[in-house]
């Protein structure tokens, strides 16, 4: 089955106002830049976005936040983004902050068809408010529900037309589990190869989880924080 789309605009067809989206990436690594730019241009609004990060002011999900296209963020680390902070503190943006490990596990559960699980992470904090608590081996655990999305949008290093993907470095953190949890998964890749060119022993995500794939362009390869030592 050929799942190739010509570009991001074609790949995001069907994404409408008020949908829930999962967007892969870790920090500024592995962000589906082309797809986010296409969403900005499309002008969809009222989005609920599930992502480890909220981008920065002029990059990643920060671009959607600038246009007020996101109504709710479900995420873990949201620093580095002044506009996100402003919208959250003013009450314009609904925010659900989740411990990073729990966020990954909830996405993984959604992809595996597990409706909920117990975890000790977050017990005794605001994260646990209103959630069921049970004790296992004398230790309190809170009930966390799985996360799924109408569309999952991920970015990979290499892929083929069947949707088999290889991620690079820390881009592998959230992209694979989110790809498994979307009803429709869109993958943008830096390099498109022919079926059989990817070593099956090194494929991180099999194509069964991917419905649409396209080759992206003009990736920025940003560094979140650059630190260099002084010359001596």
C-alpha positions as CSV (number, residue, x, y, z in Angstrom):
1,X,0.0,0.0,0.0
2,X,1.4,3.4,-1.0
3,X,0.9,5.9,1.8
4,X,2.9,8.7,0.2
5,X,1.5,12.3,0.1
6,X,3.1,15.1,-1.9
7,X,3.4,17.6,1.0
8,X,2.3,18.6,4.4
9,X,-0.8,20.4,3.1
10,X,-2.1,17.3,1.6
11,X,-1.2,15.1,4.5
12,X,-3.1,17.1,7.1
13,X,-6.3,17.0,5.1
14,X,-9.2,16.1,7.4
15,X,-7.9,17.9,10.4
16,X,-10.7,20.2,11.6
17,X,-11.5,22.6,14.4
18,X,-11.7,21.2,17.9
19,X,-9.8,18.0,17.2
20,X,-7.2,16.4,19.5
21,X,-3.7,16.1,18.0
22,X,-0.6,14.3,19.3
23,X,2.6,15.9,18.1
24,X,5.9,14.2,18.6
25,X,9.2,15.7,19.5
26,X,11.5,16.1,22.5
27,X,12.6,19.7,23.2
28,X,13.2,21.1,19.8
29,X,14.3,17.7,18.4
30,X,12.0,15.6,16.2
31,X,9.3,18.2,15.9
32,X,7.0,17.8,12.8
33,X,7.9,21.3,11.6
34,X,6.3,21.0,8.1
35,X,3.0,19.7,9.5
36,X,2.8,22.4,12.1
37,X,3.4,25.1,9.5
38,X,0.6,23.6,7.4
39,X,-1.7,23.7,10.4
40,X,-0.9,27.4,10.9
41,X,-1.7,28.1,7.3
42,X,-4.9,26.1,7.4
43,X,-6.2,28.1,10.3
44,X,-7.8,25.3,12.3
45,X,-8.7,26.4,15.8
46,X,-9.9,25.0,19.1
47,X,-7.2,22.3,19.1
48,X,-6.3,20.1,22.0
49,X,-2.6,19.4,21.6
50,X,-0.8,16.5,23.3
51,X,3.0,17.1,23.2
52,X,5.9,16.8,25.6
53,X,6.9,20.4,24.9
54,X,5.0,23.5,23.8
55,X,7.7,24.7,21.5
56,X,9.3,28.1,21.7
57,X,7.7,31.5,20.8
58,X,8.7,31.3,17.1
59,X,9.0,27.6,16.5
60,X,7.1,24.4,16.9
61,X,3.8,24.6,18.7
62,X,4.7,28.2,19.6
63,X,3.5,29.1,16.1
64,X,0.1,27.7,16.7
65,X,-0.1,29.4,20.1
66,X,0.8,32.8,18.5
67,X,-2.3,32.4,16.3
68,X,-4.5,31.3,19.2
69,X,-5.2,28.0,17.5
70,X,-4.7,25.9,20.6
71,X,-7.4,25.8,23.3
72,X,-5.8,23.2,25.5
73,X,-2.2,21.8,26.0
74,X,-1.6,18.4,27.5
75,X,2.2,18.3,28.1
76,X,5.1,17.9,30.4
77,X,7.8,20.6,29.9
78,X,6.5,24.0,28.9
79,X,9.4,26.3,29.6
80,X,11.1,28.5,27.0
81,X,7.8,29.9,25.7
82,X,6.7,33.3,26.9
83,X,3.5,33.3,24.9
84,X,2.5,30.0,26.4
85,X,3.1,31.4,29.9
86,X,1.1,34.5,29.2
87,X,-1.9,32.6,27.8
88,X,-1.8,30.1,30.7
89,X,-1.6,32.7,33.5
90,X,-4.3,34.9,31.8
91,X,-6.7,31.9,31.6
92,X,-6.8,32.0,27.8
93,X,-5.2,28.5,27.5
94,X,-6.3,25.4,29.4
95,X,-3.2,23.4,30.5
96,X,-2.9,19.9,31.9
97,X,0.7,19.3,33.1
98,X,1.7,15.7,33.4
99,X,4.9,14.1,34.7
100,X,7.0,13.2,31.7
101,X,7.1,9.5,32.4
102,X,3.4,9.4,32.9
103,X,2.8,11.3,29.7
104,X,4.9,8.7,27.7
105,X,3.1,5.8,29.5
106,X,-0.3,7.3,28.9
107,X,0.4,7.6,25.1
108,X,1.8,4.1,25.1
109,X,-1.3,2.8,26.8
110,X,-3.5,4.5,24.3
111,X,-1.6,2.8,21.4
112,X,-1.7,-0.6,23.2
113,X,-5.5,-0.4,23.9
114,X,-4.9,-0.3,27.7
115,X,-7.6,2.1,29.1
116,X,-5.8,3.0,32.3
117,X,-3.0,2.0,34.7
118,X,-1.8,2.8,38.2
119,X,1.4,4.7,38.9
120,X,3.1,6.2,42.0
121,X,4.2,9.2,40.0
122,X,2.4,12.4,41.1
123,X,0.8,11.0,44.3
124,X,0.6,13.7,47.0
125,X,0.7,16.5,44.4
126,X,-1.8,18.4,42.3
127,X,-1.4,15.8,39.7
128,X,-3.4,13.3,41.9
129,X,-6.3,15.6,42.6
130,X,-9.6,13.8,41.8
131,X,-7.9,10.5,40.8
132,X,-8.5,7.1,42.3
133,X,-5.7,5.9,44.7
134,X,-4.8,2.3,45.4
135,X,-2.1,0.7,47.4
136,X,0.3,-1.9,45.9
137,X,2.9,-3.4,48.2
138,X,2.0,-0.7,50.7
139,X,2.8,2.1,48.3
140,X,0.1,4.5,47.0
141,X,-0.6,4.7,43.3
142,X,-2.9,6.9,41.3
143,X,-5.0,5.9,38.3
144,X,-4.0,7.5,35.0
145,X,-6.1,7.1,31.9
146,X,-4.7,6.4,28.4
147,X,-4.3,9.2,25.9
148,X,-5.4,8.9,22.2
149,X,-5.9,11.5,19.5
150,X,-7.8,12.1,16.3
151,X,-4.5,12.5,14.5
152,X,-0.9,11.8,15.6
153,X,1.7,13.8,13.8
154,X,5.3,12.6,14.0
155,X,8.7,13.3,12.5
156,X,11.2,10.6,11.5
157,X,14.7,10.5,10.1
158,X,14.0,7.9,7.4
159,X,10.9,6.2,6.1
160,X,9.6,4.2,3.1
161,X,6.3,4.4,1.3
162,X,4.8,1.7,3.5
163,X,5.3,3.9,6.5
164,X,8.2,2.0,8.2
165,X,10.1,4.6,10.2
166,X,13.5,5.1,11.8
167,X,14.0,8.0,14.3
168,X,17.3,9.6,15.2
169,X,18.6,10.3,18.7
170,X,16.2,11.8,21.2
171,X,13.5,12.2,18.5
172,X,12.7,8.6,19.3
173,X,11.4,9.5,22.8
174,X,7.8,10.5,22.1
175,X,7.3,10.0,18.4
176,X,6.9,6.2,18.3
177,X,4.4,6.0,21.2
178,X,2.4,8.9,19.8
179,X,2.3,7.4,16.4
180,X,0.7,4.3,17.9
181,X,-2.0,6.2,19.7
182,X,-3.5,8.3,16.8
183,X,-6.6,7.2,14.9
184,X,-4.7,8.5,11.8
185,X,-1.0,8.9,12.0
186,X,0.9,11.3,9.7
187,X,4.7,11.0,9.4
188,X,7.0,13.5,7.9
189,X,10.5,12.3,7.2
190,X,13.8,13.8,6.3
191,X,14.6,11.1,3.8
192,X,12.3,8.8,1.8
193,X,13.7,5.5,0.7
194,X,12.4,2.5,-1.3
195,X,10.9,-0.5,0.6
196,X,13.7,-2.9,1.5
197,X,16.3,-0.2,2.0
198,X,15.6,0.0,5.7
199,X,17.2,-2.7,7.7
200,X,14.3,-4.4,9.4
201,X,16.4,-4.9,12.5
202,X,16.6,-1.1,12.9
203,X,13.1,-0.1,12.1
204,X,11.7,1.7,15.2
205,X,8.1,1.9,14.1
206,X,6.4,-0.5,11.6
207,X,4.3,0.9,8.9
208,X,1.1,-0.7,10.3
209,X,0.8,2.4,12.6
210,X,1.3,5.0,9.8
211,X,-1.5,6.0,7.4
212,X,0.2,9.0,5.7
213,X,3.8,9.8,5.0
214,X,5.6,12.6,3.1
215,X,9.1,13.9,2.7
216,X,9.6,17.2,4.6
217,X,11.7,20.2,3.5
218,X,13.8,23.0,5.0
219,X,14.3,21.5,8.5
220,X,16.0,24.0,10.8
221,X,17.8,21.7,13.3
222,X,17.6,24.1,16.1
223,X,19.4,23.8,19.4
224,X,17.4,24.6,22.5
225,X,20.2,25.9,24.6
226,X,23.7,26.3,23.2
227,X,26.5,26.5,25.8
228,X,30.2,26.9,24.9
229,X,33.2,27.4,27.1
230,X,35.1,30.6,27.1
231,X,38.3,30.8,25.1
232,X,41.5,30.6,27.2
